[in-house]
């Protein structure tokens, strides 16, 4: 297993290109803030594969009734408030 490197936020800002090269070479970098792990720069290969994102069209109609009988009138009233 590759040993992790720890770096503070300020050092990360100053050395970001080099840290990105390290991550690309397979070496993860843990970024710390006030001495506590905060984020990480990791090789893409270490991330889990994500499947295709569902289409927003699948959500069509899921909010039916949230705005009452006439959603368009409700939105129109809210616009008039501004």
PDB file with SEQRES, HELIX, SHEET and CRYST1 records, atoms N, CA, C and O in Angstrom:
SEQRES   1 A   82  UNK UNK UNK UNK UNK UNK UNK UNK UNK UNK UNK UNK UNK          
SEQRES   2 A   82  UNK UNK UNK UNK UNK UNK UNK UNK UNK UNK UNK UNK UNK          
SEQRES   3 A   82  UNK UNK UNK UNK UNK UNK UNK UNK UNK UNK UNK UNK UNK          
SEQRES   4 A   82  UNK UNK UNK UNK UNK UNK UNK UNK UNK UNK UNK UNK UNK          
SEQRES   5 A   82  UNK UNK UNK UNK UNK UNK UNK UNK UNK UNK UNK UNK UNK          
SEQRES   6 A   82  UNK UNK UNK UNK UNK UNK UNK UNK UNK UNK UNK UNK UNK          
SEQRES   7 A   82  UNK UNK UNK UNK                                              
HELIX    1 AA1 UNK A    9  UNK A   24  1                                  16    
HELIX    2 AA2 UNK A   44  UNK A   46  5                                   3    
HELIX    3 AA3 UNK A   56  UNK A   59  5                                   4    
HELIX    4 AA4 UNK A   71  UNK A   81  1                                  11    
SHEET    1 AA1 3 UNK A   5  UNK A   8  0                                        
SHEET    2 AA1 3 UNK A  29  UNK A  33  1                                        
SHEET    3 AA1 3 UNK A  36  UNK A  41 -1                                        
CRYST1    1.000    1.000    1.000  90.00  90.00  90.00 P 1           1          
ATOM      1  N   UNK A   1       0.849  -1.191   0.000  1.00  0.00           N  
ATOM      2  CA  UNK A   1       0.000   0.000   0.000  1.00  0.00           C  
ATOM      3  C   UNK A   1       0.883   1.239   0.000  1.00  0.00           C  
ATOM      4  O   UNK A   1       1.920   1.271   0.662  1.00  0.00           O  
ATOM      5  N   UNK A   2       0.472   2.248  -0.737  1.00  0.00           N  
ATOM      6  CA  UNK A   2       1.225   3.486  -0.843  1.00  0.00           C  
ATOM      7  C   UNK A   2       1.059   4.304   0.426  1.00  0.00           C  
ATOM      8  O   UNK A   2      -0.050   4.484   0.929  1.00  0.00           O  
ATOM      9  N   UNK A   3       2.191   4.799   0.939  1.00  0.00           N  
ATOM     10  CA  UNK A   3       2.131   5.622   2.138  1.00  0.00           C  
ATOM     11  C   UNK A   3       1.552   6.994   1.797  1.00  0.00           C  
ATOM     12  O   UNK A   3       1.899   7.601   0.784  1.00  0.00           O  
ATOM     13  N   UNK A   4       0.669   7.460   2.661  1.00  0.00           N  
ATOM     14  CA  UNK A   4       0.053   8.767   2.443  1.00  0.00           C  
ATOM     15  C   UNK A   4       0.986   9.875   2.882  1.00  0.00           C  
ATOM     16  O   UNK A   4       1.751   9.737   3.836  1.00  0.00           O  
ATOM     17  N   UNK A   5       0.900  10.958   2.170  1.00  0.00           N  
ATOM     18  CA  UNK A   5       1.628  12.159   2.550  1.00  0.00           C  
ATOM     19  C   UNK A   5       0.623  13.127   3.153  1.00  0.00           C  
ATOM     20  O   UNK A   5      -0.490  13.262   2.643  1.00  0.00           O  
ATOM     21  N   UNK A   6       0.998  13.793   4.220  1.00  0.00           N  
ATOM     22  CA  UNK A   6       0.137  14.780   4.857  1.00  0.00           C  
ATOM     23  C   UNK A   6       0.709  16.166   4.607  1.00  0.00           C  
ATOM     24  O   UNK A   6       1.919  16.372   4.700  1.00  0.00           O  
ATOM     25  N   UNK A   7      -0.157  17.106   4.293  1.00  0.00           N  
ATOM     26  CA  UNK A   7       0.270  18.469   4.024  1.00  0.00           C  
ATOM     27  C   UNK A   7      -0.793  19.444   4.530  1.00  0.00           C  
ATOM     28  O   UNK A   7      -1.985  19.144   4.481  1.00  0.00           O  
ATOM     29  N   UNK A   8      -0.370  20.591   5.007  1.00  0.00           N  
ATOM     30  CA  UNK A   8      -1.299  21.610   5.473  1.00  0.00           C  
ATOM     31  C   UNK A   8      -1.904  22.376   4.315  1.00  0.00           C  
ATOM     32  O   UNK A   8      -1.429  22.285   3.183  1.00  0.00           O  
ATOM     33  N   UNK A   9      -2.947  23.126   4.600  1.00  0.00           N  
ATOM     34  CA  UNK A   9      -3.661  23.872   3.566  1.00  0.00           C  
ATOM     35  C   UNK A   9      -2.744  24.862   2.857  1.00  0.00           C  
ATOM     36  O   UNK A   9      -2.736  24.924   1.628  1.00  0.00           O  
ATOM     37  N   UNK A  10      -1.985  25.622   3.604  1.00  0.00           N  
ATOM     38  CA  UNK A  10      -1.110  26.630   2.985  1.00  0.00           C  
ATOM     39  C   UNK A  10      -0.040  25.977   2.117  1.00  0.00           C  
ATOM     40  O   UNK A  10       0.236  26.443   1.011  1.00  0.00           O  
ATOM     41  N   UNK A  11       0.556  24.909   2.611  1.00  0.00           N  
ATOM     42  CA  UNK A  11       1.559  24.195   1.818  1.00  0.00           C  
ATOM     43  C   UNK A  11       0.919  23.627   0.552  1.00  0.00           C  
ATOM     44  O   UNK A  11       1.537  23.616  -0.513  1.00  0.00           O  
ATOM     45  N   UNK A  12      -0.307  23.161   0.673  1.00  0.00           N  
ATOM     46  CA  UNK A  12      -1.021  22.627  -0.490  1.00  0.00           C  
ATOM     47  C   UNK A  12      -1.206  23.712  -1.544  1.00  0.00           C  
ATOM     48  O   UNK A  12      -0.986  23.473  -2.731  1.00  0.00           O  
ATOM     49  N   UNK A  13      -1.607  24.899  -1.112  1.00  0.00           N  
ATOM     50  CA  UNK A  13      -1.779  26.004  -2.065  1.00  0.00           C  
ATOM     51  C   UNK A  13      -0.489  26.290  -2.811  1.00  0.00           C  
ATOM     52  O   UNK A  13      -0.496  26.517  -4.021  1.00  0.00           O  
ATOM     53  N   UNK A  14       0.617  26.277  -2.083  1.00  0.00           N  
ATOM     54  CA  UNK A  14       1.902  26.629  -2.680  1.00  0.00           C  
ATOM     55  C   UNK A  14       2.454  25.521  -3.578  1.00  0.00           C  
ATOM     56  O   UNK A  14       3.212  25.803  -4.506  1.00  0.00           O  
ATOM     57  N   UNK A  15       2.087  24.280  -3.317  1.00  0.00           N  
ATOM     58  CA  UNK A  15       2.677  23.151  -4.038  1.00  0.00           C  
ATOM     59  C   UNK A  15       1.658  22.342  -4.835  1.00  0.00           C  
ATOM     60  O   UNK A  15       1.910  21.180  -5.156  1.00  0.00           O  
ATOM     61  N   UNK A  16       0.526  22.929  -5.155  1.00  0.00           N  
ATOM     62  CA  UNK A  16      -0.543  22.179  -5.803  1.00  0.00           C  
ATOM     63  C   UNK A  16      -0.104  21.452  -7.079  1.00  0.00           C  
ATOM     64  O   UNK A  16      -0.435  20.275  -7.223  1.00  0.00           O  
ATOM     65  N   UNK A  17       0.616  22.076  -8.005  1.00  0.00           N  
ATOM     66  CA  UNK A  17       1.009  21.336  -9.207  1.00  0.00           C  
ATOM     67  C   UNK A  17       1.816  20.074  -8.886  1.00  0.00           C  
ATOM     68  O   UNK A  17       1.589  19.024  -9.487  1.00  0.00           O  
ATOM     69  N   UNK A  18       2.748  20.174  -7.949  1.00  0.00           N  
ATOM     70  CA  UNK A  18       3.552  19.003  -7.580  1.00  0.00           C  
ATOM     71  C   UNK A  18       2.696  17.937  -6.910  1.00  0.00           C  
ATOM     72  O   UNK A  18       2.891  16.745  -7.149  1.00  0.00           O  
ATOM     73  N   UNK A  19       1.748  18.356  -6.072  1.00  0.00           N  
ATOM     74  CA  UNK A  19       0.868  17.394  -5.400  1.00  0.00           C  
ATOM     75  C   UNK A  19      -0.042  16.685  -6.397  1.00  0.00           C  
ATOM     76  O   UNK A  19      -0.332  15.499  -6.243  1.00  0.00           O  
ATOM     77  N   UNK A  20      -0.487  17.404  -7.408  1.00  0.00           N  
ATOM     78  CA  UNK A  20      -1.299  16.779  -8.455  1.00  0.00           C  
ATOM     79  C   UNK A  20      -0.484  15.745  -9.219  1.00  0.00           C  
ATOM     80  O   UNK A  20      -0.994  14.677  -9.557  1.00  0.00           O  
ATOM     81  N   UNK A  21       0.775  16.056  -9.491  1.00  0.00           N  
ATOM     82  CA  UNK A  21       1.648  15.089 -10.161  1.00  0.00           C  
ATOM     83  C   UNK A  21       1.832  13.842  -9.299  1.00  0.00           C  
ATOM     84  O   UNK A  21       1.842  12.726  -9.817  1.00  0.00           O  
ATOM     85  N   UNK A  22       1.978  14.028  -7.988  1.00  0.00           N  
ATOM     86  CA  UNK A  22       2.111  12.887  -7.083  1.00  0.00           C  
ATOM     87  C   UNK A  22       0.865  12.013  -7.115  1.00  0.00           C  
ATOM     88  O   UNK A  22       0.957  10.787  -7.163  1.00  0.00           O  
ATOM     89  N   UNK A  23      -0.296  12.650  -7.088  1.00  0.00           N  
ATOM     90  CA  UNK A  23      -1.543  11.889  -7.122  1.00  0.00           C  
ATOM     91  C   UNK A  23      -1.664  11.116  -8.430  1.00  0.00           C  
ATOM     92  O   UNK A  23      -2.100   9.965  -8.444  1.00  0.00           O  
ATOM     93  N   UNK A  24      -1.282  11.748  -9.507  1.00  0.00           N  
ATOM     94  CA  UNK A  24      -1.347  11.066 -10.810  1.00  0.00           C  
ATOM     95  C   UNK A  24      -0.408   9.867 -10.844  1.00  0.00           C  
ATOM     96  O   UNK A  24      -0.674   8.879 -11.528  1.00  0.00           O  
ATOM     97  N   UNK A  25       0.702   9.963 -10.095  1.00  0.00           N  
ATOM     98  CA  UNK A  25       1.670   8.863 -10.019  1.00  0.00           C  
ATOM     99  C   UNK A  25       1.236   7.788  -9.026  1.00  0.00           C  
ATOM    100  O   UNK A  25       1.952   6.806  -8.830  1.00  0.00           O  
ATOM    101  N   UNK A  26       0.071   7.961  -8.395  1.00  0.00           N  
ATOM    102  CA  UNK A  26      -0.435   6.935  -7.500  1.00  0.00           C  
ATOM    103  C   UNK A  26      -0.206   7.186  -6.027  1.00  0.00           C  
ATOM    104  O   UNK A  26      -0.448   6.300  -5.208  1.00  0.00           O  
ATOM    105  N   UNK A  27       0.259   8.384  -5.668  1.00  0.00           N  
ATOM    106  CA  UNK A  27       0.552   8.701  -4.269  1.00  0.00           C  
ATOM    107  C   UNK A  27      -0.523   9.640  -3.711  1.00  0.00           C  
ATOM    108  O   UNK A  27      -0.576  10.810  -4.092  1.00  0.00           O  
ATOM    109  N   UNK A  28      -1.370   9.145  -2.823  1.00  0.00           N  
ATOM    110  CA  UNK A  28      -2.407  10.026  -2.262  1.00  0.00           C  
ATOM    111  C   UNK A  28      -1.814  11.070  -1.318  1.00  0.00           C  
ATOM    112  O   UNK A  28      -0.799  10.823  -0.666  1.00  0.00           O  
ATOM    113  N   UNK A  29      -2.443  12.218  -1.252  1.00  0.00           N  
ATOM    114  CA  UNK A  29      -2.015  13.307  -0.380  1.00  0.00           C  
ATOM    115  C   UNK A  29      -3.213  13.701   0.484  1.00  0.00           C  
ATOM    116  O   UNK A  29      -4.282  14.018  -0.039  1.00  0.00           O  
ATOM    117  N   UNK A  30      -3.034  13.682   1.798  1.00  0.00           N  
ATOM    118  CA  UNK A  30      -4.083  14.098   2.717  1.00  0.00           C  
ATOM    119  C   UNK A  30      -3.806  15.541   3.109  1.00  0.00           C  
ATOM    120  O   UNK A  30      -2.708  15.868   3.559  1.00  0.00           O  
ATOM    121  N   UNK A  31      -4.802  16.401   2.939  1.00  0.00           N  
ATOM    122  CA  UNK A  31      -4.673  17.819   3.287  1.00  0.00           C  
ATOM    123  C   UNK A  31      -5.241  18.001   4.684  1.00  0.00           C  
ATOM    124  O   UNK A  31      -6.352  17.563   4.983  1.00  0.00           O  
ATOM    125  N   UNK A  32      -4.464  18.651   5.528  1.00  0.00           N  
ATOM    126  CA  UNK A  32      -4.907  18.873   6.895  1.00  0.00           C  
ATOM    127  C   UNK A  32      -5.215  20.347   7.120  1.00  0.00           C  
ATOM    128  O   UNK A  32      -4.655  21.230   6.470  1.00  0.00           O  
ATOM    129  N   UNK A  33      -6.121  20.582   8.058  1.00  0.00           N  
ATOM    130  CA  UNK A  33      -6.465  21.939   8.456  1.00  0.00           C  
ATOM    131  C   UNK A  33      -6.466  21.947   9.976  1.00  0.00           C  
ATOM    132  O   UNK A  33      -7.216  21.204  10.608  1.00  0.00           O  
ATOM    133  N   UNK A  34      -5.631  22.784  10.556  1.00  0.00           N  
ATOM    134  CA  UNK A  34      -5.444  22.830  12.005  1.00  0.00           C  
ATOM    135  C   UNK A  34      -5.051  21.460  12.550  1.00  0.00           C  
ATOM    136  O   UNK A  34      -5.460  21.076  13.646  1.00  0.00           O  
ATOM    137  N   UNK A  35      -4.245  20.721  11.765  1.00  0.00           N  
ATOM    138  CA  UNK A  35      -3.732  19.439  12.205  1.00  0.00           C  
ATOM    139  C   UNK A  35      -4.679  18.264  12.045  1.00  0.00           C  
ATOM    140  O   UNK A  35      -4.325  17.141  12.404  1.00  0.00           O  
ATOM    141  N   UNK A  36      -5.878  18.491  11.516  1.00  0.00           N  
ATOM    142  CA  UNK A  36      -6.857  17.419  11.345  1.00  0.00           C  
ATOM    143  C   UNK A  36      -7.081  17.151   9.866  1.00  0.00           C  
ATOM    144  O   UNK A  36      -7.133  18.094   9.076  1.00  0.00           O  
ATOM    145  N   UNK A  37      -7.217  15.875   9.466  1.00  0.00           N  
ATOM    146  CA  UNK A  37      -7.487  15.571   8.055  1.00  0.00           C  
ATOM    147  C   UNK A  37      -8.729  16.311   7.579  1.00  0.00           C  
ATOM    148  O   UNK A  37      -9.758  16.320   8.256  1.00  0.00           O  
ATOM    149  N   UNK A  38      -8.624  16.929   6.414  1.00  0.00           N  
ATOM    150  CA  UNK A  38      -9.688  17.784   5.904  1.00  0.00           C  
ATOM    151  C   UNK A  38     -10.169  17.339   4.515  1.00  0.00           C  
ATOM    152  O   UNK A  38     -11.368  17.334   4.238  1.00  0.00           O  
ATOM    153  N   UNK A  39      -9.230  16.971   3.657  1.00  0.00           N  
ATOM    154  CA  UNK A  39      -9.557  16.569   2.288  1.00  0.00           C  
ATOM    155  C   UNK A  39      -8.407  15.723   1.766  1.00  0.00           C  
ATOM    156  O   UNK A  39      -7.410  15.516   2.457  1.00  0.00           O  
ATOM    157  N   UNK A  40      -8.554  15.236   0.543  1.00  0.00           N  
ATOM    158  CA  UNK A  40      -7.490  14.421  -0.035  1.00  0.00           C  
ATOM    159  C   UNK A  40      -7.407  14.646  -1.534  1.00  0.00           C  
ATOM    160  O   UNK A  40      -8.398  14.936  -2.205  1.00  0.00           O  
ATOM    161  N   UNK A  41      -6.201  14.502  -2.027  1.00  0.00           N  
ATOM    162  CA  UNK A  41      -5.965  14.469  -3.464  1.00  0.00           C  
ATOM    163  C   UNK A  41      -5.534  13.035  -3.737  1.00  0.00           C  
ATOM    164  O   UNK A  41      -4.500  12.584  -3.246  1.00  0.00           O  
ATOM    165  N   UNK A  42      -6.336  12.322  -4.525  1.00  0.00           N  
ATOM    166  CA  UNK A  42      -6.081  10.902  -4.748  1.00  0.00           C  
ATOM    167  C   UNK A  42      -6.040  10.594  -6.235  1.00  0.00           C  
ATOM    168  O   UNK A  42      -6.604  11.336  -7.039  1.00  0.00           O  
ATOM    169  N   UNK A  43      -5.377   9.506  -6.609  1.00  0.00           N  
ATOM    170  CA  UNK A  43      -5.391   9.097  -8.013  1.00  0.00           C  
ATOM    171  C   UNK A  43      -6.817   8.739  -8.434  1.00  0.00           C  
ATOM    172  O   UNK A  43      -7.579   8.187  -7.641  1.00  0.00           O  
ATOM    173  N   UNK A  44      -7.169   9.043  -9.649  1.00  0.00           N  
ATOM    174  CA  UNK A  44      -8.511   8.735 -10.138  1.00  0.00           C  
ATOM    175  C   UNK A  44      -8.826   7.247 -10.038  1.00  0.00           C  
ATOM    176  O   UNK A  44      -9.975   6.872  -9.807  1.00  0.00           O  
ATOM    177  N   UNK A  45      -7.830   6.410 -10.207  1.00  0.00           N  
ATOM    178  CA  UNK A  45      -8.047   4.966 -10.168  1.00  0.00           C  
ATOM    179  C   UNK A  45      -8.528   4.497  -8.799  1.00  0.00           C  
ATOM    180  O   UNK A  45      -9.133   3.430  -8.689  1.00  0.00           O  
ATOM    181  N   UNK A  46      -8.267   5.280  -7.756  1.00  0.00           N  
ATOM    182  CA  UNK A  46      -8.669   4.861  -6.414  1.00  0.00           C  
ATOM    183  C   UNK A  46     -10.128   5.198  -6.105  1.00  0.00           C  
ATOM    184  O   UNK A  46     -10.665   4.755  -5.090  1.00  0.00           O  
ATOM    185  N   UNK A  47     -10.767   5.977  -6.976  1.00  0.00           N  
ATOM    186  CA  UNK A  47     -12.166   6.336  -6.768  1.00  0.00           C  
ATOM    187  C   UNK A  47     -13.067   5.227  -7.282  1.00  0.00           C  
ATOM    188  O   UNK A  47     -12.758   4.596  -8.293  1.00  0.00           O  
ATOM    189  N   UNK A  48     -14.181   4.981  -6.595  1.00  0.00           N  
ATOM    190  CA  UNK A  48     -15.099   3.951  -7.090  1.00  0.00           C  
ATOM    191  C   UNK A  48     -15.739   4.392  -8.406  1.00  0.00           C  
ATOM    192  O   UNK A  48     -15.997   5.575  -8.628  1.00  0.00           O  
ATOM    193  N   UNK A  49     -15.983   3.422  -9.258  1.00  0.00           N  
ATOM    194  CA  UNK A  49     -16.661   3.717 -10.519  1.00  0.00           C  
ATOM    195  C   UNK A  49     -18.090   4.115 -10.229  1.00  0.00           C  
ATOM    196  O   UNK A  49     -18.777   3.478  -9.431  1.00  0.00           O  
ATOM    197  N   UNK A  50     -18.523   5.154 -10.871  1.00  0.00           N  
ATOM    198  CA  UNK A  50     -19.918   5.555 -10.727  1.00  0.00           C  
ATOM    199  C   UNK A  50     -20.649   5.197 -12.006  1.00  0.00           C  
ATOM    200  O   UNK A  50     -20.116   5.336 -13.107  1.00  0.00           O  
ATOM    201  N   UNK A  51     -21.841   4.748 -11.848  1.00  0.00           N  
ATOM    202  CA  UNK A  51     -22.650   4.393 -13.013  1.00  0.00           C  
ATOM    203  C   UNK A  51     -23.204   5.636 -13.663  1.00  0.00           C  
ATOM    204  O   UNK A  51     -22.950   6.752 -13.209  1.00  0.00           O  
ATOM    205  N   UNK A  52     -23.947   5.447 -14.708  1.00  0.00           N  
ATOM    206  CA  UNK A  52     -24.542   6.605 -15.381  1.00  0.00           C  
ATOM    207  C   UNK A  52     -25.547   7.293 -14.463  1.00  0.00           C  
ATOM    208  O   UNK A  52     -26.265   6.639 -13.707  1.00  0.00           O  
ATOM    209  N   UNK A  53     -25.586   8.583 -14.536  1.00  0.00           N  
ATOM    210  CA  UNK A  53     -26.530   9.349 -13.729  1.00  0.00           C  
ATOM    211  C   UNK A  53     -27.927   9.226 -14.301  1.00  0.00           C  
ATOM    212  O   UNK A  53     -28.110   9.219 -15.518  1.00  0.00           O  
ATOM    213  N   UNK A  54     -28.917   9.128 -13.418  1.00  0.00           N  
ATOM    214  CA  UNK A  54     -30.281   9.051 -13.939  1.00  0.00           C  
ATOM    215  C   UNK A  54     -30.682  10.378 -14.583  1.00  0.00           C  
ATOM    216  O   UNK A  54     -30.195  11.443 -14.202  1.00  0.00           O  
ATOM    217  N   UNK A  55     -31.550  10.293 -15.534  1.00  0.00           N  
ATOM    218  CA  UNK A  55     -32.036  11.486 -16.219  1.00  0.00           C  
ATOM    219  C   UNK A  55     -32.959  12.276 -15.297  1.00  0.00           C  
ATOM    220  O   UNK A  55     -33.690  11.698 -14.493  1.00  0.00           O  
ATOM    221  N   UNK A  56     -32.921  13.590 -15.420  1.00  0.00           N  
ATOM    222  CA  UNK A  56     -33.840  14.419 -14.662  1.00  0.00           C  
ATOM    223  C   UNK A  56     -35.286  14.179 -15.083  1.00  0.00           C  
ATOM    224  O   UNK A  56     -36.217  14.470 -14.333  1.00  0.00           O  
ATOM    225  N   UNK A  57     -35.460  13.661 -16.257  1.00  0.00           N  
ATOM    226  CA  UNK A  57     -36.816  13.385 -16.739  1.00  0.00           C  
ATOM    227  C   UNK A  57     -37.522  12.362 -15.855  1.00  0.00           C  
ATOM    228  O   UNK A  57     -38.751  12.334 -15.789  1.00  0.00           O  
ATOM    229  N   UNK A  58     -36.741  11.523 -15.175  1.00  0.00           N  
ATOM    230  CA  UNK A  58     -37.341  10.525 -14.297  1.00  0.00           C  
ATOM    231  C   UNK A  58     -38.053  11.184 -13.120  1.00  0.00           C  
ATOM    232  O   UNK A  58     -38.921  10.568 -12.502  1.00  0.00           O  
ATOM    233  N   UNK A  59     -37.700  12.423 -12.806  1.00  0.00           N  
ATOM    234  CA  UNK A  59     -38.322  13.131 -11.690  1.00  0.00           C  
ATOM    235  C   UNK A  59     -39.623  13.833 -12.078  1.00  0.00           C  
ATOM    236  O   UNK A  59     -40.324  14.369 -11.219  1.00  0.00           O  
ATOM    237  N   UNK A  60     -39.938  13.829 -13.351  1.00  0.00           N  
ATOM    238  CA  UNK A  60     -41.122  14.545 -13.816  1.00  0.00           C  
ATOM    239  C   UNK A  60     -42.374  14.047 -13.101  1.00  0.00           C  
ATOM    240  O   UNK A  60     -42.661  12.850 -13.073  1.00  0.00           O  
ATOM    241  N   UNK A  61     -43.097  14.981 -12.535  1.00  0.00           N  
ATOM    242  CA  UNK A  61     -44.339  14.658 -11.863  1.00  0.00           C  
ATOM    243  C   UNK A  61     -44.186  14.300 -10.399  1.00  0.00           C  
ATOM    244  O   UNK A  61     -45.192  14.130  -9.710  1.00  0.00           O  
ATOM    245  N   UNK A  62     -42.956  14.177  -9.895  1.00  0.00           N  
ATOM    246  CA  UNK A  62     -42.776  13.781  -8.500  1.00  0.00           C  
ATOM    247  C   UNK A  62     -43.160  14.885  -7.530  1.00  0.00           C  
ATOM    248  O   UNK A  62     -43.376  14.614  -6.349  1.00  0.00           O  
ATOM    249  N   UNK A  63     -43.248  16.110  -7.994  1.00  0.00           N  
ATOM    250  CA  UNK A  63     -43.633  17.214  -7.123  1.00  0.00           C  
ATOM    251  C   UNK A  63     -45.096  17.607  -7.290  1.00  0.00           C  
ATOM    252  O   UNK A  63     -45.520  18.671  -6.837  1.00  0.00           O  
ATOM    253  N   UNK A  64     -45.852  16.752  -7.936  1.00  0.00           N  
ATOM    254  CA  UNK A  64     -47.256  17.061  -8.182  1.00  0.00           C  
ATOM    255  C   UNK A  64     -47.987  17.310  -6.867  1.00  0.00           C  
ATOM    256  O   UNK A  64     -47.908  16.505  -5.939  1.00  0.00           O  
ATOM    257  N   UNK A  65     -48.683  18.411  -6.799  1.00  0.00           N  
ATOM    258  CA  UNK A  65     -49.466  18.743  -5.624  1.00  0.00           C  
ATOM    259  C   UNK A  65     -48.719  19.537  -4.564  1.00  0.00           C  
ATOM    260  O   UNK A  65     -49.336  20.016  -3.612  1.00  0.00           O  
ATOM    261  N   UNK A  66     -47.425  19.688  -4.703  1.00  0.00           N  
ATOM    262  CA  UNK A  66     -46.654  20.425  -3.703  1.00  0.00           C  
ATOM    263  C   UNK A  66     -47.033  21.897  -3.660  1.00  0.00           C  
ATOM    264  O   UNK A  66     -46.904  22.536  -2.615  1.00  0.00           O  
ATOM    265  N   UNK A  67     -47.493  22.439  -4.764  1.00  0.00           N  
ATOM    266  CA  UNK A  67     -47.825  23.856  -4.841  1.00  0.00           C  
ATOM    267  C   UNK A  67     -49.330  24.085  -4.854  1.00  0.00           C  
ATOM    268  O   UNK A  67     -49.787  25.171  -5.210  1.00  0.00           O  
ATOM    269  N   UNK A  68     -50.093  23.090  -4.476  1.00  0.00           N  
ATOM    270  CA  UNK A  68     -51.545  23.232  -4.468  1.00  0.00           C  
ATOM    271  C   UNK A  68     -52.136  22.817  -5.794  1.00  0.00           C  
ATOM    272  O   UNK A  68     -51.480  22.196  -6.630  1.00  0.00           O  
ATOM    273  N   UNK A  69     -53.395  23.177  -5.963  1.00  0.00           N  
ATOM    274  CA  UNK A  69     -54.115  22.803  -7.180  1.00  0.00           C  
ATOM    275  C   UNK A  69     -53.539  23.481  -8.421  1.00  0.00           C  
ATOM    276  O   UNK A  69     -53.438  22.867  -9.483  1.00  0.00           O  
ATOM    277  N   UNK A  70     -53.162  24.756  -8.278  1.00  0.00           N  
ATOM    278  CA  UNK A  70     -52.677  25.532  -9.418  1.00  0.00           C  
ATOM    279  C   UNK A  70     -51.269  26.041  -9.111  1.00  0.00           C  
ATOM    280  O   UNK A  70     -51.094  27.137  -8.579  1.00  0.00           O  
ATOM    281  N   UNK A  71     -50.285  25.241  -9.451  1.00  0.00           N  
ATOM    282  CA  UNK A  71     -48.896  25.596  -9.174  1.00  0.00           C  
ATOM    283  C   UNK A  71     -48.460  26.862  -9.884  1.00  0.00           C  
ATOM    284  O   UNK A  71     -47.680  27.640  -9.335  1.00  0.00           O  
ATOM    285  N   UNK A  72     -48.949  27.082 -11.090  1.00  0.00           N  
ATOM    286  CA  UNK A  72     -48.564  28.278 -11.853  1.00  0.00           C  
ATOM    287  C   UNK A  72     -49.029  29.543 -11.142  1.00  0.00           C  
ATOM    288  O   UNK A  72     -48.301  30.535 -11.114  1.00  0.00           O  
ATOM    289  N   UNK A  73     -50.223  29.524 -10.572  1.00  0.00           N  
ATOM    290  CA  UNK A  73     -50.732  30.703  -9.855  1.00  0.00           C  
ATOM    291  C   UNK A  73     -49.897  30.963  -8.604  1.00  0.00           C  
ATOM    292  O   UNK A  73     -49.636  32.116  -8.263  1.00  0.00           O  
ATOM    293  N   UNK A  74     -49.484  29.918  -7.931  1.00  0.00           N  
ATOM    294  CA  UNK A  74     -48.653  30.062  -6.733  1.00  0.00           C  
ATOM    295  C   UNK A  74     -47.317  30.720  -7.083  1.00  0.00           C  
ATOM    296  O   UNK A  74     -46.871  31.637  -6.394  1.00  0.00           O  
ATOM    297  N   UNK A  75     -46.691  30.250  -8.145  1.00  0.00           N  
ATOM    298  CA  UNK A  75     -45.415  30.828  -8.580  1.00  0.00           C  
ATOM    299  C   UNK A  75     -45.616  32.282  -8.977  1.00  0.00           C  
ATOM    300  O   UNK A  75     -44.780  33.128  -8.661  1.00  0.00           O  
ATOM    301  N   UNK A  76     -46.696  32.581  -9.655  1.00  0.00           N  
ATOM    302  CA  UNK A  76     -46.993  33.959 -10.060  1.00  0.00           C  
ATOM    303  C   UNK A  76     -47.124  34.870  -8.840  1.00  0.00           C  
ATOM    304  O   UNK A  76     -46.614  35.991  -8.852  1.00  0.00           O  
ATOM    305  N   UNK A  77     -47.803  34.402  -7.785  1.00  0.00           N  
ATOM    306  CA  UNK A  77     -47.932  35.202  -6.558  1.00  0.00           C  
ATOM    307  C   UNK A  77     -46.565  35.440  -5.912  1.00  0.00           C  
ATOM    308  O   UNK A  77     -46.296  36.535  -5.418  1.00  0.00           O  
ATOM    309  N   UNK A  78     -45.712  34.430  -5.914  1.00  0.00           N  
ATOM    310  CA  UNK A  78     -44.375  34.605  -5.334  1.00  0.00           C  
ATOM    311  C   UNK A  78     -43.562  35.604  -6.132  1.00  0.00           C  
ATOM    312  O   UNK A  78     -42.811  36.391  -5.556  1.00  0.00           O  
ATOM    313  N   UNK A  79     -43.700  35.583  -7.460  1.00  0.00           N  
ATOM    314  CA  UNK A  79     -42.978  36.546  -8.300  1.00  0.00           C  
ATOM    315  C   UNK A  79     -43.426  37.963  -7.993  1.00  0.00           C  
ATOM    316  O   UNK A  79     -42.610  38.884  -7.963  1.00  0.00           O  
ATOM    317  N   UNK A  80     -44.723  38.141  -7.766  1.00  0.00           N  
ATOM    318  CA  UNK A  80     -45.266  39.469  -7.496  1.00  0.00           C  
ATOM    319  C   UNK A  80     -44.735  40.050  -6.189  1.00  0.00           C  
ATOM    320  O   UNK A  80     -44.725  41.269  -6.017  1.00  0.00           O  
ATOM    321  N   UNK A  81     -44.290  39.187  -5.258  1.00  0.00           N  
ATOM    322  CA  UNK A  81     -43.744  39.682  -3.988  1.00  0.00           C  
ATOM    323  C   UNK A  81     -42.444  40.460  -4.192  1.00  0.00           C  
ATOM    324  O   UNK A  81     -42.114  41.345  -3.402  1.00  0.00           O  
ATOM    325  N   UNK A  82     -41.721  40.132  -5.237  1.00  0.00           N  
ATOM    326  CA  UNK A  82     -40.426  40.793  -5.477  1.00  0.00           C  
ATOM    327  C   UNK A  82     -40.639  42.082  -6.214  1.00  0.00           C  
ATOM    328  O   UNK A  82     -39.676  42.789  -6.512  1.00  0.00           O  
TER     329      UNK A  82                                                      
END                                                                             
